[in-house]
Amino acid sequence: MKKLFRMSLLLVISALLLAACGGDKEEESKALSEDKVLVGVTGGPHEQIFEVVKEVAAKDGLDVELKVFSDYIMPNKALAEGQLDVNSYQHKPFMDKFNEDHGTDLVAAVPTILSAIGVYSNEIDDIADVPENAKIGIPNDPSNGSRALVLFEKAGLIKLDDAKRDNATPLDVVENEKNVSFVELDAAQLPLMLDEVNLAVINGNFAASHGLNPSTDSIYTESIDSPYVNYIVVRKENENDAVIEKLRKAYHSDEVKQFIEEEFKGSYLPKW
């Protein structure tokens, strides 16, 4: 009986040791490769910049592969589900809201550029000339929608509920002397809707991809001290992986900085 008990105990201990070893291997397998990385970007400036990052990274032995998206949600879903290694297109408030809504653990790992949003119009040249009952297009995602509303508040067009300013929606407008209405649209569609609304807030990457320059074509722009800096984003389990440091080194290189300054002429600013 004692012999049988000892044998059973040994089997249990062996099973636990095997499980522990298996767990270690599983943890190790989560680390990203140091030699190859799959990066999700949105089409336009983020893709263009990462093409230069790709060239710089190759000199350090890192193979960067890009996957291009046309919206703001799918790159985060793909990253959270392990279909990407990192992505590069979003600011931290957007990422934080995505984490909150989807129960994910994405982390802002490397600061990249500031893509200032701007107000554009085919009808008016000055934000002060917004007509009564104007229709205004804004992004329909929560973080960029509230960002747009704060921009209009700073321009003196509306006033927001103080308690809800950071996550404001059109329902949180408490003063609206010109009785403007806000039309919430997919951010990528806003440049195409300028003939359908009086004015619209357009994110820098989508503006640039439609030939619009925030510094010359917008009638009102975000200030340079905006908190909406973009980041290379990664799953929390990979934030300290060696490849992230390689990406940081490549992105923060002189070659990439020079490209941003010469190509975008102030529409996008290096934030490192």
C-alpha positions as CSV (number, residue, x, y, z in Angstrom):
1,M,0.0,0.0,0.0
2,K,2.8,2.4,0.9
3,K,4.6,1.5,-2.2
4,L,1.6,2.2,-4.3
5,F,1.1,5.6,-2.5
6,R,4.8,6.5,-3.2
7,M,4.4,5.6,-6.9
8,S,1.2,7.8,-7.1
9,L,3.0,10.7,-5.4
10,L,5.9,10.4,-7.8
11,L,3.5,10.4,-10.8
12,V,1.8,13.6,-9.5
13,I,5.1,15.4,-8.9
14,S,6.3,14.4,-12.4
15,A,3.1,15.7,-14.0
16,L,3.5,19.0,-12.1
17,L,7.1,19.4,-13.2
18,L,6.2,18.7,-16.8
19,A,3.4,21.2,-16.6
20,A,5.8,23.8,-15.2
21,C,8.3,23.1,-18.0
22,G,5.5,23.4,-20.5
23,G,4.5,26.7,-19.0
24,D,8.1,28.0,-19.3
25,K,8.2,27.1,-22.9
26,E,4.9,28.7,-23.6
27,E,6.1,31.9,-21.9
28,E,9.4,31.8,-24.0
29,S,7.4,31.3,-27.2
30,K,5.6,34.6,-26.7
31,A,8.8,36.7,-27.2
32,L,8.9,38.4,-30.6
33,S,11.7,37.5,-33.0
34,E,14.7,39.7,-32.8
35,D,15.3,39.4,-36.6
36,K,11.9,39.9,-38.1
37,V,8.8,41.9,-37.2
38,L,5.4,42.3,-38.8
39,V,4.1,45.9,-38.4
40,G,0.6,47.1,-39.0
41,V,0.2,50.7,-40.4
42,T,-2.5,52.8,-41.9
43,G,-2.0,53.9,-45.5
44,G,-0.4,57.3,-46.1
45,P,2.2,58.9,-43.9
46,H,2.6,56.1,-41.4
47,E,3.2,53.6,-44.2
48,Q,5.6,56.1,-45.9
49,I,7.6,56.7,-42.8
50,F,7.8,53.0,-42.0
51,E,9.2,52.3,-45.4
52,V,12.2,54.4,-44.4
53,V,12.3,52.7,-41.0
54,K,12.4,49.4,-42.8
55,E,15.5,50.5,-44.7
56,V,17.2,51.7,-41.6
57,A,16.3,48.6,-39.6
58,A,17.7,46.3,-42.3
59,K,21.1,47.7,-41.6
60,D,20.8,46.4,-38.1
61,G,19.7,43.0,-39.3
62,L,16.0,43.5,-38.7
63,D,13.6,42.5,-41.4
64,V,10.5,44.7,-41.2
65,E,7.3,43.5,-43.0
66,L,4.4,45.9,-43.4
67,K,0.7,45.2,-43.4
68,V,-1.4,48.2,-44.5
69,F,-4.9,49.0,-43.1
70,S,-7.5,51.5,-44.1
71,D,-9.2,52.0,-40.8
72,Y,-8.3,52.5,-37.1
73,I,-9.9,49.5,-35.5
74,M,-8.6,46.5,-37.4
75,P,-4.9,47.1,-36.7
76,N,-5.5,46.9,-33.0
77,K,-7.7,43.8,-33.3
78,A,-5.1,42.2,-35.4
79,L,-2.4,43.1,-32.9
80,A,-4.4,41.9,-29.9
81,E,-5.1,38.6,-31.7
82,G,-1.5,38.0,-32.5
83,Q,-1.8,38.6,-36.2
84,L,0.7,41.5,-36.0
85,D,3.8,42.0,-33.8
86,V,3.3,45.7,-33.4
87,N,1.4,48.5,-35.0
88,S,2.2,52.2,-35.7
89,Y,-0.6,54.7,-36.4
90,Q,-2.4,55.8,-33.2
91,H,-2.1,58.1,-30.2
92,K,-2.3,56.9,-26.6
93,P,-5.8,58.2,-25.8
94,F,-7.2,56.2,-28.7
95,M,-5.2,53.1,-27.6
96,D,-6.4,53.5,-24.0
97,K,-10.1,53.7,-25.1
98,F,-9.6,50.6,-27.3
99,N,-8.2,48.7,-24.4
100,E,-11.1,49.8,-22.2
101,D,-13.7,48.8,-24.8
102,H,-12.2,45.5,-25.9
103,G,-10.5,44.2,-22.7
104,T,-7.1,44.2,-24.4
105,D,-3.6,45.0,-22.9
106,L,-1.9,47.0,-25.7
107,V,1.0,49.3,-24.6
108,A,2.4,52.5,-26.1
109,A,6.0,51.5,-26.5
110,V,7.8,54.0,-28.7
111,P,6.8,57.7,-29.4
112,T,6.8,58.5,-33.1
113,I,5.2,61.6,-34.6
114,L,2.5,64.2,-33.8
115,S,-0.1,64.2,-36.5
116,A,-2.1,67.4,-35.8
117,I,-5.7,67.2,-36.7
118,G,-7.1,70.1,-38.7
119,V,-10.4,71.7,-39.8
120,Y,-11.0,71.7,-43.5
121,S,-13.7,73.3,-45.7
122,N,-14.5,73.7,-49.3
123,E,-16.7,76.7,-48.4
124,I,-15.0,78.9,-45.8
125,D,-11.5,80.2,-45.2
126,D,-11.7,81.2,-41.5
127,I,-13.1,79.3,-38.5
128,A,-14.8,82.5,-37.4
129,D,-16.9,82.5,-40.5
130,V,-18.7,79.2,-39.7
131,P,-22.4,79.8,-40.7
132,E,-25.5,79.3,-38.6
133,N,-26.8,75.7,-38.6
134,A,-23.5,74.5,-40.2
135,K,-23.0,70.7,-40.6
136,I,-19.7,69.6,-39.2
137,G,-18.1,66.3,-39.9
138,I,-16.1,64.7,-37.0
139,P,-14.5,61.3,-36.6
140,N,-16.9,58.7,-35.1
141,D,-14.3,57.0,-32.9
142,P,-14.5,58.1,-29.3
143,S,-11.0,59.5,-28.7
144,N,-10.8,61.4,-32.0
145,G,-14.4,62.6,-31.8
146,S,-13.8,64.2,-28.4
147,R,-10.5,65.6,-29.6
148,A,-12.4,67.3,-32.5
149,L,-14.9,68.7,-30.1
150,V,-12.2,70.1,-27.9
151,L,-10.7,71.7,-31.0
152,F,-13.9,73.5,-31.7
153,E,-14.2,74.6,-28.1
154,K,-10.8,76.2,-28.3
155,A,-11.8,77.9,-31.5
156,G,-14.8,79.4,-29.6
157,L,-17.5,77.7,-31.6
158,I,-19.0,75.6,-28.7
159,K,-18.6,75.0,-25.0
160,L,-18.4,71.5,-23.5
161,D,-19.5,70.1,-20.2
162,D,-16.4,70.5,-18.0
163,A,-16.9,67.1,-16.3
164,K,-17.0,65.3,-19.7
165,R,-14.5,67.2,-21.8
166,D,-11.9,64.4,-21.9
167,N,-14.4,61.9,-23.4
168,A,-16.9,64.4,-24.9
169,T,-19.6,63.5,-27.4
170,P,-21.9,65.9,-29.3
171,L,-24.4,65.3,-26.4
172,D,-21.9,67.1,-24.1
173,V,-22.1,70.4,-25.9
174,V,-23.7,72.9,-23.4
175,E,-23.3,76.1,-25.4
176,N,-23.8,76.2,-29.2
177,E,-24.6,79.8,-30.3
178,K,-24.5,79.0,-34.0
179,N,-26.6,75.9,-33.6
180,V,-24.1,73.8,-35.5
181,S,-24.7,70.0,-35.8
182,F,-22.1,67.3,-35.7
183,V,-22.1,64.5,-38.2
184,E,-20.1,61.5,-36.9
185,L,-18.4,59.7,-39.8
186,D,-15.6,57.1,-40.2
187,A,-12.3,59.1,-40.1
188,A,-11.1,57.7,-43.4
189,Q,-14.3,59.0,-45.1
190,L,-14.1,62.5,-43.9
191,P,-11.9,63.9,-46.7
192,L,-14.5,62.5,-49.2
193,M,-17.4,64.2,-47.4
194,L,-16.2,67.8,-47.7
195,D,-18.8,68.6,-50.3
196,E,-21.5,67.2,-48.1
197,V,-20.7,69.2,-44.9
198,N,-19.7,72.8,-44.3
199,L,-16.5,71.8,-42.6
200,A,-14.8,68.7,-41.2
201,V,-12.1,67.7,-38.8
202,I,-9.7,65.3,-40.6
203,N,-6.8,63.4,-39.1
204,G,-3.4,64.1,-40.5
205,N,-2.8,60.8,-42.2
206,F,-6.1,60.8,-44.0
207,A,-5.7,64.5,-44.9
208,A,-2.3,63.8,-46.5
209,S,-3.5,60.8,-48.4
210,H,-6.1,63.0,-50.1
211,G,-3.6,65.8,-50.9
212,L,-4.4,68.0,-48.0
213,N,-1.7,69.7,-45.9
214,P,-2.7,70.7,-42.3
215,S,-0.2,73.6,-42.3
216,T,-1.5,75.1,-45.5
217,D,-5.0,73.8,-46.3
218,S,-6.7,73.7,-42.9
219,I,-8.6,76.7,-41.6
220,Y,-7.8,75.8,-38.0
221,T,-5.3,73.4,-36.5
222,E,-4.3,71.7,-33.2
223,S,-1.6,73.3,-31.2
224,I,2.0,72.0,-31.2
225,D,1.7,71.0,-27.5
226,S,-1.0,68.5,-28.2
227,P,-1.0,65.3,-26.0
228,Y,-2.0,63.2,-29.0
229,V,1.5,61.9,-30.0
230,N,1.5,58.7,-32.0
231,Y,3.2,55.6,-30.8
232,I,4.5,52.2,-31.9
233,V,2.1,49.9,-30.0
234,V,2.7,46.4,-28.8
235,R,1.1,43.7,-26.6
236,K,2.1,44.1,-23.0
237,E,3.8,40.8,-22.9
238,N,6.2,42.0,-25.6
239,E,7.0,45.6,-24.5
240,N,10.5,44.7,-23.2
241,D,11.4,42.4,-26.1
242,A,14.7,43.2,-27.8
243,V,13.1,43.8,-31.1
244,I,11.2,46.8,-29.7
245,E,14.5,48.5,-28.9
246,K,15.7,47.8,-32.4
247,L,12.5,49.4,-33.8
248,R,13.0,52.4,-31.5
249,K,16.6,52.8,-32.7
250,A,15.5,52.6,-36.4
251,Y,12.5,55.0,-36.0
252,H,14.5,57.5,-34.0
253,S,17.3,57.6,-36.5
254,D,18.5,60.8,-38.2
255,E,17.4,59.3,-41.6
256,V,13.8,58.9,-40.5
257,K,13.7,62.4,-38.9
258,Q,15.1,64.0,-42.0
259,F,12.5,62.2,-44.2
260,I,9.6,63.4,-42.0
261,E,10.8,67.0,-42.0
262,E,11.5,67.1,-45.8
263,E,8.5,65.0,-46.9
264,F,5.7,66.5,-44.7
265,K,7.0,70.0,-44.2
266,G,5.6,70.5,-40.7
267,S,2.4,68.5,-41.2
268,Y,4.0,65.7,-39.1
269,L,6.5,66.4,-36.4
270,P,9.1,64.0,-34.9
271,K,8.4,63.6,-31.2
272,W,11.7,62.3,-29.8
